[in-house]
Amino acid sequence: MSTAAEHIAATEAHSAHNYHPLPVVVASAEGAWVTDVEGRRYLDMLAGYSALNFGHRNARLIEAAKAQLDRVTLTSRAFHHDRFARFCTELAELCGMEMVLPMNTGAEAVETAVKTARKWGYKVKGVPDGQARIVVAANNFHGRTTTIISFSTDPEARADFGPYTPGFEVVPYGDLAALEAALDDRTVAVLMEPIQGEAGVLVPPAGYWAGVRRLTGERGILFIADEIQSGLGRTGRTFASEHEGVVPDMYVLGKALGGGVVPVSAVVSSAEVLGVYRPGEHGSTFGGNPLACAVALEVLAMLRTGEYQQRATELGDHLHHELALLTGSGAVTQVRGRGLWAGVDIAPGHGTGRQVSERLLERGVLVKDTHGSTIRLAPPLVVSKEDLDWGLDQLRAVLSV
């Protein structure tokens, strides 16, 4: 197969249609740019939904991975390996916490958080067995496993996959009064995203995140922040929770933790919370493997410099200033986001989110739509201002403003 059409035809014939990708076939990439099988270059303004915060094939991460490939890649957790302790120690320190439970994908980490909260509720809080409740937000996205879609409000993710896992209550995102009303003696955790990515980069009202922290603290309830997309520099801080001075009881991390090289995820919390586990109660053959730890350790080193958070702040301010100008043009109805992350609602008459994404593709820019009329912008944090401006010029062009 040499042409994009041949690759796409083979995919349609032999791959389950669980995604609807744009018609581009990437063959190589570097930094904020990718090249397709026919040699055309594109500016990546999606960055693997924040998995590629540090860009494609970041030299530091590739070097770390290559060095580890020459040593050992997998032991399973049946044995110790020489990268594991340092990874857990440094990630815990970055989060200001004590213990780490590593997994692979974001959904696995969320499942781990759910299990952890329930067991903590029974063993520490004293909730009667089988009665633990976790409160979540409407329009959430935490993954697509059976348990996770049980508390999704997105019909595409949820419909036709029942019966559903009980034990969850959904409240409106951003409504502190509704959250407070939902909490009771059986509530073991509140699980939310500080910014809802898949929903269209929805930022809650000012004070909401701090309010969730206050309510959960007063009630003895675990506050679990899903920072899989919002964390690790994307919003201009290491964690999006920091914008309101909030430290949750548990971070759920993934995507950028593996630097776009290998899947790495983790739950990070206190010894009291993660200390509820005993051998055999939870695990993963690949979770915390040597290759994953080697790459993630380099990610942590890069985050400690603060340079990526600063870039996300400075370029993010520029991005949102330029996007705000579009709202006055009539082509865009609303822009939301923080740092180098934005949800742009396309006005009726200017095309659907999918159509705008396809027009941008034709002009050499990769973005992705969500919920019909919205496109998401999340370029790698290494993108240059010049390239970012070029991408914005293409957006203006396709919207004819």
C-alpha positions in Angstrom: 0.0 0.0 0.0 1.5 3.3 -1.1 -1.3 5.8 -1.4 -3.6 7.2 1.3 -6.6 5.8 -0.5 -5.2 2.3 -0.4 -4.5 2.6 3.4 -7.9 4.0 4.1 -9.7 1.3 2.0 -7.8 -1.5 3.9 -8.6 0.1 7.2 -12.3 0.3 6.3 -12.3 -3.3 5.3 -10.4 -4.9 8.2 -10.6 -2.5 11.2 -13.7 -2.2 13.4 -15.4 1.2 12.8 -15.1 2.5 16.3 -13.4 5.7 15.1 -14.2 8.1 12.2 -10.7 9.4 11.4 -10.0 12.2 9.0 -8.7 11.0 5.6 -5.0 11.4 6.3 -2.5 8.6 6.7 0.5 9.8 8.7 3.9 8.2 8.0 6.3 10.3 10.0 6.3 13.2 12.4 8.6 15.6 14.3 7.7 18.3 16.8 4.4 19.9 15.9 4.4 18.5 12.3 3.4 15.3 10.7 4.0 14.0 7.1 1.6 11.7 5.3 2.4 8.7 3.1 2.4 10.9 0.0 4.8 13.5 1.5 2.4 16.2 2.5 3.1 18.0 5.8 0.4 19.0 8.3 0.5 21.1 11.5 -0.8 18.9 14.3 -3.2 21.0 16.4 -4.6 18.1 18.3 -1.4 16.5 19.8 -3.0 13.1 20.4 -5.6 14.6 22.7 -2.7 15.9 24.9 -0.7 12.7 24.8 1.8 14.6 22.6 2.3 17.6 24.9 6.0 17.5 24.2 5.7 17.0 20.5 6.2 14.1 18.2 9.4 12.2 18.7 10.8 14.5 21.3 14.5 14.0 21.3 14.9 13.6 25.1 12.1 11.1 25.2 13.2 9.1 22.2 16.8 8.9 23.6 15.4 7.7 27.0 13.3 5.0 25.2 16.2 3.8 23.0 18.6 3.6 26.0 16.0 1.5 27.9 15.3 -0.7 24.9 18.9 -1.9 25.1 18.5 -2.9 28.8 15.2 -4.4 29.7 11.6 -3.6 28.6 9.3 -5.8 30.8 9.6 -7.9 33.9 5.9 -7.8 35.1 5.3 -6.9 38.7 6.3 -10.4 39.8 9.8 -8.9 40.2 11.3 -5.5 41.0 13.1 -3.5 38.3 15.6 -0.7 38.7 13.4 2.0 37.2 10.2 1.4 39.2 11.1 2.9 42.7 12.5 6.1 41.2 9.4 6.6 38.9 7.0 6.2 41.8 9.1 8.4 44.1 9.4 11.2 41.6 5.8 11.1 40.4 4.6 11.2 44.0 6.8 14.2 44.7 5.6 16.0 41.6 2.0 15.6 42.8 2.8 16.4 46.4 1.6 13.0 47.5 3.0 9.7 48.8 2.1 6.7 46.7 1.6 5.7 43.0 -0.2 2.9 41.4 0.9 2.7 37.7 -1.2 1.4 34.9 -1.1 1.8 31.1 -4.1 3.6 29.7 -6.2 6.4 31.0 -9.3 4.2 31.2 -7.3 1.7 33.3 -6.3 4.5 35.7 -9.9 5.6 36.1 -11.0 2.1 36.7 -8.3 1.9 39.3 -9.5 5.1 40.9 -13.0 3.7 41.1 -11.8 0.5 42.7 -9.6 2.4 45.1 -12.3 4.8 46.2 -14.7 1.9 46.9 -12.3 -0.1 48.9 -11.2 3.0 50.9 -14.9 3.7 51.5 -15.4 0.2 53.0 -12.2 -0.2 54.9 -11.5 3.3 56.1 -14.7 5.4 56.0 -16.9 2.5 57.1 -19.5 2.5 54.3 -21.6 -0.7 54.4 -20.3 -3.3 51.9 -21.8 -2.9 48.4 -23.3 0.6 49.1 -20.5 2.9 48.0 -21.5 5.8 45.8 -19.4 8.0 43.5 -20.6 11.3 42.2 -19.6 12.3 38.7 -20.5 15.2 36.3 -22.7 15.3 33.3 -21.0 15.4 30.0 -18.0 13.7 31.5 -15.4 11.7 29.6 -13.3 9.2 31.6 -12.9 6.4 29.0 -15.0 3.7 27.3 -14.8 0.6 29.5 -18.1 -1.0 30.7 -17.9 0.6 34.1 -16.9 4.0 32.9 -19.6 4.3 30.2 -22.1 3.3 32.9 -21.9 6.9 34.2 -21.5 8.6 30.9 -24.2 10.9 29.6 -23.0 10.6 26.0 -25.4 8.3 24.0 -22.7 7.4 21.5 -20.5 6.0 24.3 -23.3 4.5 26.4 -26.1 3.2 24.2 -26.5 -0.5 23.6 -23.7 -1.5 26.0 -25.8 -2.3 29.1 -26.5 -3.7 31.7 -24.7 -0.9 33.4 -22.6 -0.8 36.6 -24.4 0.7 39.5 -23.0 3.0 42.2 -22.7 6.3 40.4 -24.8 9.5 40.5 -24.5 12.2 37.8 -24.9 15.9 38.7 -24.6 19.0 36.4 -21.1 20.1 35.8 -20.3 23.5 37.4 -23.4 23.4 39.8 -22.1 23.4 43.3 -25.5 23.3 44.9 -26.5 20.2 42.9 -23.2 18.5 44.0 -23.8 19.3 47.6 -27.4 17.9 47.4 -26.1 14.6 45.9 -23.6 13.9 48.8 -24.6 11.6 51.6 -23.1 9.2 54.1 -22.5 6.5 51.4 -20.6 8.8 49.0 -17.0 7.7 48.9 -15.7 10.0 46.1 -16.4 12.8 43.7 -14.7 12.1 40.3 -14.5 15.0 37.9 -12.3 16.6 35.2 -11.1 20.1 36.1 -11.8 21.0 32.4 -14.1 18.7 30.4 -12.1 17.9 27.2 -14.3 15.7 25.1 -17.3 17.8 26.0 -15.8 20.7 24.1 -13.1 22.0 26.5 -15.7 23.2 29.1 -14.2 25.3 31.9 -16.4 25.4 35.1 -17.4 28.7 36.7 -14.7 30.4 38.8 -14.7 29.0 42.3 -16.3 25.7 41.4 -13.2 23.5 41.6 -12.3 25.1 45.0 -15.9 24.6 46.1 -15.8 20.9 45.3 -12.6 20.6 47.3 -14.3 22.4 50.3 -17.4 20.2 50.2 -15.5 16.9 49.9 -13.1 17.9 52.6 -16.0 18.8 55.0 -17.8 15.5 54.3 -14.8 13.1 54.4 -15.2 12.3 50.7 -12.3 11.6 48.3 -11.9 14.3 45.7 -10.6 12.6 42.5 -9.3 14.8 39.7 -9.1 13.2 36.3 -6.2 15.2 34.9 -5.5 12.7 32.0 -6.1 15.4 29.3 -5.8 18.6 31.4 -2.7 17.7 33.3 1.1 17.8 32.8 1.4 21.3 31.4 -1.5 21.6 29.0 -3.2 24.5 30.8 -0.1 26.4 31.8 0.2 24.7 35.1 1.5 21.2 35.9 -2.1 20.4 36.9 -5.2 22.3 35.9 -6.4 22.0 39.5 -3.7 24.5 40.4 -5.5 27.3 38.8 -7.8 27.4 41.8 -5.2 26.4 44.3 -6.7 23.0 44.7 -4.9 19.8 45.6 -7.3 16.8 45.3 -7.1 13.6 47.3 -6.2 11.7 44.1 -4.8 12.5 40.7 -5.6 10.3 37.7 -2.9 10.7 35.1 -2.2 9.4 31.6 -1.6 10.5 28.1 1.3 13.0 28.3 2.9 10.9 31.1 4.1 8.6 28.3 5.3 11.4 26.1 3.5 10.0 23.1 6.0 7.2 23.1 4.4 4.5 25.2 1.1 4.3 27.1 1.7 5.2 30.8 -1.0 6.1 33.4 -1.1 6.3 37.1 -3.2 6.9 40.2 -1.4 9.1 42.7 -2.7 9.6 46.3 -1.8 9.3 50.0 -0.6 6.3 51.8 -3.9 6.1 53.6 -5.8 5.8 50.4 -3.6 3.6 48.2 -2.5 1.7 51.3 -5.8 -0.2 51.3 -4.5 -2.6 48.6 -3.1 -6.0 49.4 -1.2 -8.2 46.9 -3.5 -9.8 44.4 -6.3 -7.3 44.6 -5.3 -5.2 41.6 -2.6 -5.2 39.0 -1.4 -5.0 35.4 1.3 -7.1 33.6 2.6 -4.0 31.8 1.8 -1.4 34.4 5.0 0.3 35.5 7.2 -1.6 33.1 10.8 -0.5 32.7 10.3 1.1 29.3 7.3 3.0 30.5 9.1 4.2 33.6 12.2 5.3 31.7 10.1 7.5 29.4 7.9 8.8 32.2 11.0 9.7 34.3 12.2 11.9 31.4 8.7 13.5 31.2 8.9 14.3 34.9 12.3 15.8 34.5 11.0 18.0 31.7 8.1 19.2 33.7 10.3 20.1 36.6 12.0 22.8 34.5 8.7 24.7 34.2 9.5 25.7 30.6 6.6 23.8 29.1 4.1 25.2 31.6 5.4 28.7 30.7 5.1 28.1 27.0 1.5 26.9 27.5 0.7 30.0 29.4 2.3 32.5 27.0 1.2 30.8 23.7 -2.2 30.0 25.3 -2.8 33.7 26.0 -2.0 34.5 22.4 -4.2 31.7 21.1 -7.2 32.8 23.2 -6.7 36.4 22.2 -6.7 35.5 18.5 -9.7 33.2 18.9 -11.7 35.8 20.8 -11.4 38.0 17.7 -13.2 35.3 15.7 -16.3 35.5 18.0 -16.9 39.0 16.7 -16.8 37.9 13.1 -20.0 35.9 13.3 -18.2 32.6 12.3 -17.6 31.5 15.9 -20.2 31.6 18.6 -18.0 30.8 21.6 -14.5 29.9 22.6 -13.6 28.1 25.8 -10.4 26.8 27.3 -7.2 27.5 29.2 -3.6 27.5 28.2 -2.9 25.8 24.9 -6.3 24.2 24.8 -9.5 25.5 23.3 -12.9 24.5 22.2 -14.3 26.6 19.3 -18.0 26.5 18.6 -18.6 27.0 14.9 -21.6 29.2 14.0 -24.5 27.7 12.0 -24.0 28.4 8.3 -20.2 28.0 8.5 -20.3 24.2 8.6 -20.2 21.5 11.1 -17.2 20.7 13.3 -16.4 17.8 11.0 -16.7 19.9 7.8 -14.4 22.6 9.3 -11.9 19.9 10.3 -11.9 18.5 6.7 -11.4 22.0 5.3 -8.5 22.6 7.6 -7.0 19.2 6.6 -7.0 20.4 3.0 -5.0 23.4 4.1 -2.5 21.4 6.1 -3.9 21.6 9.6 -5.0 18.7 11.8 -7.8 19.3 14.3 -10.8 17.2 15.4 -14.5 17.9 16.0 -16.7 16.9 18.9 -20.4 17.2 19.6 -21.3 18.4 16.1 -20.4 22.0 16.0 -17.2 22.2 18.0 -13.6 21.8 17.0 -10.8 21.3 19.6 -7.4 22.9 19.4 -4.6 21.5 21.5 -1.2 21.9 19.7 1.9 20.4 21.2 3.4 22.7 23.8 6.6 22.9 21.7 4.8 24.5 18.8 6.4 27.8 17.7 4.4 31.0 17.7 5.0 31.3 14.0 3.5 27.9 13.3 0.6 28.6 15.7 -0.2 31.8 13.9 0.0 30.0 10.5 -2.5 27.5 11.8 -4.8 30.2 13.0 -4.6 31.9 9.6 -5.8 28.7 8.0 -8.8 28.6 10.4 -9.7 32.2 9.5 -9.4 31.2 5.8 -11.8 28.2 6.1 -14.2 30.4 8.0 -13.8 33.2 5.5 -13.0 35.9 8.0 
